Amino acid sequence: MTAAQTLAIDVRGLAKQFGDKRAVDGIDIAVPQGEVWGFLGPNGSGKTTTIRMLCGLLKPDAGEGTCLGHDFRRESEAIKRKTGYMTQHFSFWTDLSIRENLEFTARIYRLPDRRKMVDEALARLGLGERQHQLAGGLSGGWKQRMALAACMLHRPDLLLLDEPTAGVDPKARRDFWDQIHALSDEGLTVLVSTHYMDEAERCDRIVYINVGRIVARGTVADVIAQSGLVTFVIEGANARELAPHLRGLDGVESVAFFGAALHVSGHDAHKLETALAPLHSRDGLSVQRARPSLEDVFIQLQQESRGEA
């Protein structure tokens, strides 16, 4: 981040407790305007709670700072008026058409010149030809487009996406992300929680949250480098059958299936090489050291999470 960048979010010491569970524990986060940030972590890690507090949808127990230029604790209503929030599950009216859903949403926001703004939203998301189709009859990808159009009707400065492409086919996901980056280029700041590694790699920066704390953050390259992970890829005949024999060997911290190949990872290169040395003499088997993927790192962080939870 350069000194010239304006921070859309600048919060320190964010915390939230539900009963005796510390859901978010002293998180600091600074998001430059116009960037797309991905939030990753196992279920129950605190990522959705963090996002909801940042935009004023949930009251924090502690923390200070600003969101969209407003005190995020005292001016939550002002923040909400500048925020679009897209939930994981489709939450619009299935017995209304696309246009009717958008017009109703525009009335809720009390938008002026509602017809013009709905027309613009329909055109932008490619919904014009389907505008009279009932929302309940749409595929997952078209429901997603309609939901995004509704979230953008009031022209927010911040967009929150909670696992927005769950259950959507790959092409629809790719089209969706093209729209997100087009909006980001216009200055919109986006926070998205996701479990898809290819989506995380489309973000300017990612944040991995575990038991309410940030354990990794930065660009994808930064997070991979910071992990200190060493990965070997095993390919060839019956490579997958080796997985049960490799787990538990000294130096082997994770074994994951990637198609017909195995990714074997750990933090001690020497121990890994020693553990895998007997495989080099097997005919038809390739054992090569490779740059860890984000998914390798994510799997490792998940395993560490289980130990801390």
Rosetta blueprint (number, residue, H / E / L):
1 M L
2 T L
3 A L
4 A L
5 Q L
6 T L
7 L E
8 A E
9 I E
10 D E
11 V E
12 R E
13 G E
14 L E
15 A E
16 K E
17 Q E
18 F E
19 G L
20 D L
21 K E
22 R E
23 A E
24 V E
25 D E
26 G E
27 I E
28 D E
29 I E
30 A E
31 V E
32 P E
33 Q L
34 G L
35 E L
36 V E
37 W E
38 G E
39 F E
40 L E
41 G L
42 P L
43 N L
44 G L
45 S L
46 G L
47 K H
48 T H
49 T H
50 T H
51 I H
52 R H
53 M H
54 L H
55 C L
56 G L
57 L L
58 L L
59 K L
60 P L
61 D L
62 A E
63 G E
64 E E
65 G E
66 T E
67 C E
68 L L
69 G L
70 H E
71 D E
72 F L
73 R L
74 R L
75 E L
76 S H
77 E H
78 A H
79 I H
80 K H
81 R H
82 K L
83 T E
84 G E
85 Y E
86 M E
87 T L
88 Q L
89 H L
90 F L
91 S L
92 F L
93 W L
94 T L
95 D L
96 L L
97 S E
98 I H
99 R H
100 E H
101 N H
102 L H
103 E H
104 F H
105 T H
106 A H
107 R H
108 I H
109 Y L
110 R L
111 L L
112 P L
113 D L
114 R H
115 R H
116 K H
117 M H
118 V H
119 D H
120 E H
121 A H
122 L H
123 A H
124 R H
125 L L
126 G L
127 L L
128 G H
129 E H
130 R H
131 Q L
132 H L
133 Q L
134 L E
135 A H
136 G H
137 G H
138 L L
139 S L
140 G H
141 G H
142 W H
143 K H
144 Q H
145 R H
146 M H
147 A H
148 L H
149 A H
150 A H
151 C H
152 M H
153 L L
154 H L
155 R L
156 P L
157 D L
158 L E
159 L E
160 L E
161 L E
162 D E
163 E L
164 P L
165 T L
166 A L
167 G L
168 V L
169 D L
170 P H
171 K H
172 A H
173 R H
174 R H
175 D H
176 F H
177 W H
178 D H
179 Q H
180 I H
181 H H
182 A H
183 L H
184 S H
185 D H
186 E L
187 G L
188 L L
189 T E
190 V E
191 L E
192 V E
193 S E
194 T L
195 H L
196 Y L
197 M H
198 D H
199 E H
200 A H
201 E L
202 R L
203 C L
204 D L
205 R E
206 I E
207 V E
208 Y E
209 I E
210 N E
211 V L
212 G L
213 R E
214 I E
215 V E
216 A E
217 R E
218 G E
219 T L
220 V H
221 A H
222 D H
223 V H
224 I H
225 A H
226 Q H
227 S H
228 G L
229 L L
230 V E
231 T E
232 F E
233 V E
234 I E
235 E E
236 G E
237 A L
238 N L
239 A H
240 R H
241 E H
242 L H
243 A H
244 P H
245 H H
246 L H
247 R L
248 G L
249 L L
250 D L
251 G L
252 V L
253 E L
254 S E
255 V E
256 A E
257 F E
258 F E
259 G L
260 A L
261 A E
262 L E
263 H E
264 V E
265 S E
266 G E
267 H L
268 D L
269 A H
270 H H
271 K H
272 L H
273 E H
274 T H
275 A H
276 L H
277 A H
278 P H
279 L H
280 H H
281 S H
282 R L
283 D L
284 G L
285 L E
286 S E
287 V E
288 Q E
289 R E
290 A E
291 R L
292 P L
293 S L
294 L H
295 E H
296 D H
297 V H
298 F H
299 I H
300 Q H
301 L H
302 Q H
303 Q H
304 E H
305 S H
306 R H
307 G H
308 E H
309 A L
